[in-house]
Amino acid sequence: MNAMEFELRRMNVFFPASLEIQEELLKAGFKVPYDKETGRKTPVPVVSSSMEGRKLRRGRLLKAKDVEMKDKFAVIPEERVLIEFEVTEKDFLMIRPKPLEYHLEELGFLSVPPRIWGTWASFSLPFSAYDALLSELEEFKGENKGFYTASKGSRGRIEVYAYKGRTRKDLGIPLFGYSLGLHGLTLTEEYLMEKAEENGVPEERLRYLKLGLRKRKETKAGLKVGIVWENGTPVEVTLKLSTTEPRVRIRGLYGELVGKSRGELTRTDDWYIVVHAGDFISALQSVRGVFGGNV
């Protein structure tokens, strides 16, 4: 299979979900996410991109290349992220997101802290990519046994995703490796430089930080492969990276924090997700057939 490349409709990688990254920044001297004494904030950024552009409150925008301020809002123009799919010699599917245009934002108020979430990275392709993926991966089709589907949503927008084996509902299909991180992103480098100056952190410490995450052997991880339906019409193919175990504990600014591990800290600017090609196409087939679609 030759590598296939598509443009994403939307991408969100929630690095604030990682206690590992938070601890790394705390050890370096950053006040994460908020210093009560000085009022200074150093939130771990969400790396976000949208083909349709984005509008959010000014206070939530941490860094962007192009932005227009309107009253209390920051208006971000359309952005571009590519995603590449390629099968290796051993029939593993390498999925490589490539952020080209993106912005950094702070999470809004949430009743459930992101360190408790299962899913912490999501990538949405236009549904037009579905047939191309199915065609290119056709040789890896199996009997589609052992795959189940679940759904969530409301008001005409429903997401259906597949999982393999009855115990993997919160994970999706088996995931054999991943690497995602804040290294190599120009906006992140600029953001950390500014925060280092604000927090009195020596600039040379930045070069030693490990702000990337990769799968450990013991990490329980999966990829939710799904389709989003709006009013009965399929509009997106979604890929969501989830991790649920083991649990990690860190000493935060104001006490101990407990959450789900997101992986091993590393220095890397290489983004990838690895699943088995047969699992991926079986998941695609399963979700397409839920509402009577042809597979």
ZAZABA-841191 format. One line per 3 residues: for each residue x, y, z of C-alpha. Coordinates in Angstrom, 1 decimal, decimal comma. Example, Ala and Ser with C-alpha at 12.3 -4.5 7.8 and 13.67 -1.06 7.14 Angstrom:
12,3:-4,5:7,8  13,7:-1,1:7,1
//
This chain:
0,0:0,0:0,0  1,3:3,4:-0,9  1,0:6,1:1,8
-2,4:7,9:1,7  -2,7:11,5:3,0  -5,8:13,4:3,9
-6,6:16,8:5,4  -8,3:16,6:8,8  -11,5:18,5:9,6
-10,5:18,8:13,2  -7,8:17,8:15,7  -7,6:18,1:19,5
-4,7:16,7:21,5  -5,4:17,2:25,2  -1,9:17,3:26,7
-3,4:18,7:30,0  -4,7:15,1:30,5  -1,1:14,0:31,2
0,1:14,2:34,8  3,5:13,1:33,5  3,9:16,3:31,5
2,5:18,4:34,4  5,0:16,9:36,8  7,9:17,5:34,3
7,0:21,2:34,1  6,6:21,5:37,9  10,0:20,0:38,5
11,5:22,6:36,1  10,0:25,4:38,1  6,8:26,2:36,3
3,6:26,9:38,3  1,2:24,5:36,7  -1,6:25,2:36,1
-2,2:28,2:38,5  -0,2:30,0:41,2  -2,6:31,3:43,9
-0,1:33,7:45,3  0,9:35,6:42,2  -2,2:34,8:40,0
0,1:33,6:37,2  -1,2:30,7:35,1  0,9:28,2:33,2
-1,7:25,7:31,8  -0,5:22,8:29,8  -1,8:23,6:26,3
-4,3:21,8:24,2  -3,0:21,5:20,6  -6,0:22,2:18,4
-6,9:22,8:14,8  -10,0:23,1:12,7  -10,6:23,3:9,0
-13,6:25,5:9,7  -11,7:27,9:12,0  -12,4:28,5:15,6
-14,0:31,1:17,9  -13,1:31,0:21,6  -12,9:33,4:24,6
-9,8:35,5:24,6  -8,7:34,1:28,0  -8,6:30,6:26,6
-6,3:31,3:23,7  -2,7:30,7:24,7  -0,9:31,1:21,3
-1,9:31,4:17,7  -0,2:32,4:14,5  -3,2:34,3:13,0
-6,0:35,6:15,1  -8,6:38,4:15,1  -9,9:39,8:18,4
-13,6:40,7:18,4  -15,0:41,9:21,8  -14,4:39,0:24,3
-13,5:36,5:21,6  -10,5:35,3:19,6  -11,5:34,4:16,0
-9,0:31,9:14,5  -9,1:31,4:10,7  -9,2:27,9:9,1
-6,2:25,7:9,9  -4,6:22,7:8,3  -3,5:19,3:9,6
-2,6:16,4:7,4  -2,8:12,7:8,4  -1,0:9,9:6,6
-1,8:6,2:6,6  0,7:3,5:5,5  0,9:-0,2:6,1
4,2:-1,7:7,1  5,7:-5,1:6,0  4,1:-6,8:9,1
0,6:-5,5:8,3  0,6:-2,8:10,9  -1,0:0,5:10,0
1,1:3,6:10,7  -1,1:6,7:11,3  0,8:9,9:11,2
-0,9:13,3:12,1  1,1:16,2:10,7  0,2:19,6:12,3
0,8:22,4:9,8  -1,5:25,1:11,2  -2,8:24,9:14,7
-3,3:27,0:17,9  -2,7:26,4:21,6  -5,6:26,8:24,0
-6,5:26,4:27,6  -9,2:24,0:28,7  -12,4:25,7:29,9
-14,0:24,8:33,3  -14,8:21,1:33,4  -16,6:19,1:36,1
-14,5:16,1:35,4  -10,7:16,8:35,3  -9,0:15,6:32,1
-6,6:13,3:34,0  -9,6:11,1:34,6  -10,7:10,9:31,0
-10,0:7,8:28,8  -9,8:9,6:25,5  -7,2:12,4:25,2
-6,5:12,8:21,5  -9,0:13,0:18,7  -8,7:13,3:14,9
-11,6:13,8:12,6  -11,5:13,2:8,8  -14,2:14,2:6,3
-16,4:11,2:5,5  -15,1:11,4:1,9  -12,0:9,6:3,1
-14,0:6,5:4,1  -14,2:4,9:0,7  -10,5:5,6:-0,1
-9,4:4,0:3,2  -11,7:1,0:2,7  -10,4:0,4:-0,9
-6,7:0,7:0,0  -7,1:-1,7:3,0  -9,4:-4,2:1,2
-6,7:-6,9:1,2  -6,6:-6,9:5,0  -10,4:-7,7:5,4
-11,2:-10,5:7,7  -14,4:-12,1:9,0  -15,1:-9,1:11,2
-15,7:-11,4:14,2  -15,3:-10,1:17,7  -16,1:-6,5:16,9
-18,8:-4,6:18,6  -20,2:-1,0:18,4  -21,2:1,6:20,9
-22,7:5,1:20,3  -23,1:8,4:22,0  -24,6:11,8:21,1
-27,7:13,8:21,0  -29,8:16,3:18,9  -29,3:14,5:15,6
-25,5:14,1:16,0  -24,5:10,6:16,9  -21,0:9,1:17,0
-20,7:5,3:16,5  -17,4:3,7:17,3  -16,1:0,1:17,2
-14,2:-1,9:19,8  -12,6:-5,3:19,7  -13,6:-7,8:22,4
-16,2:-7,2:25,0  -13,7:-5,8:27,6  -12,4:-3,0:25,3
-15,5:-0,7:25,1  -13,6:2,2:26,7  -10,5:1,7:24,5
-11,6:0,6:20,9  -9,2:-1,5:18,9  -5,7:-2,6:20,1
-3,0:0,0:19,9  0,6:-1,2:19,5  2,4:2,1:19,8
2,0:5,9:19,8  4,1:9,0:20,1  2,6:12,5:20,5
4,2:15,5:22,1  4,8:19,2:22,3  8,3:19,2:20,9
8,9:20,6:17,4  5,8:22,8:17,5  6,9:26,4:17,1
4,0:27,9:19,0  4,8:25,6:22,0  8,4:26,7:22,0
7,3:30,4:21,9  4,7:29,8:24,7  7,2:28,1:27,0
9,9:30,8:26,4  7,3:33,4:27,5  6,2:31,4:30,5
9,9:30,6:31,5  10,5:34,4:31,7  7,3:35,0:33,6
8,0:32,3:36,1  11,7:33,0:36,5  12,7:29,6:35,0
16,2:29,6:33,4  15,9:29,4:29,7  18,5:26,6:29,4
16,2:24,2:31,3  13,8:24,2:28,4  16,2:22,1:26,3
16,2:19,3:28,8  12,4:19,0:29,2  10,7:15,8:28,1
7,2:16,8:26,9  6,4:13,9:24,5  4,5:10,8:25,3
4,9:7,3:24,0  3,3:4,0:24,9  4,9:2,0:27,6
4,7:-1,8:27,5  2,2:-1,7:30,5  0,1:1,1:29,1
-3,5:0,0:28,4  -4,3:1,8:25,2  -6,7:1,7:22,2
-8,0:3,6:19,2  -11,7:4,3:18,9  -12,5:4,2:15,1
-15,9:5,7:14,4  -18,3:7,6:12,2  -20,2:10,7:13,1
-23,8:10,9:11,8  -25,7:14,1:11,5  -29,4:13,8:11,0
-28,9:10,3:9,5  -26,0:11,3:7,2  -22,4:10,2:7,8
-20,2:13,3:7,9  -16,9:12,3:9,7  -14,5:9,5:10,3
-13,2:9,8:13,9  -10,0:8,4:15,5  -9,7:8,8:19,2
-6,7:7,7:21,3  -7,5:6,4:24,7  -5,5:5,2:27,7
-6,9:3,9:31,0  -4,1:2,2:33,0  -1,9:2,3:34,9
-2,7:5,0:37,4  -0,1:7,7:38,2  0,3:10,0:41,2
2,2:13,3:41,3  2,7:16,0:43,9  0,9:19,0:42,4
1,2:22,6:43,6  -1,6:22,1:46,2  -1,5:18,4:47,0
-1,4:15,0:45,5  -3,1:14,3:42,1  -4,1:10,9:40,8
-5,0:10,1:37,2  -4,6:7,8:34,2  -1,2:7,3:32,8
-0,7:8,7:29,3  2,6:7,0:28,6  6,3:7,4:29,1
7,9:10,9:28,8  10,3:11,3:25,9  11,8:14,0:23,8
10,4:13,6:20,3  8,7:15,6:17,5  7,5:12,4:15,8
3,7:11,9:15,9  2,3:8,4:15,1  -0,2:5,8:16,1
0,2:2,1:15,3  -2,7:-0,4:15,0  -3,1:-3,6:13,0
-4,5:-2,9:9,5  -7,0:-5,8:9,8  -8,4:-4,4:13,0
-8,7:-0,9:11,5  -10,7:-2,0:8,4  -12,9:-4,3:10,5
-13,7:-1,4:12,7  -14,5:0,8:9,7  -16,8:-1,9:8,3
-18,6:-2,3:11,7  -19,4:1,3:12,2  -20,5:1,9:8,6
-23,1:-0,9:8,8  -24,8:0,3:12,0  -27,4:2,4:10,2
-27,8:0,1:7,2  -24,9:1,5:5,2  -23,2:-0,6:2,5
-19,9:-2,3:3,5
//
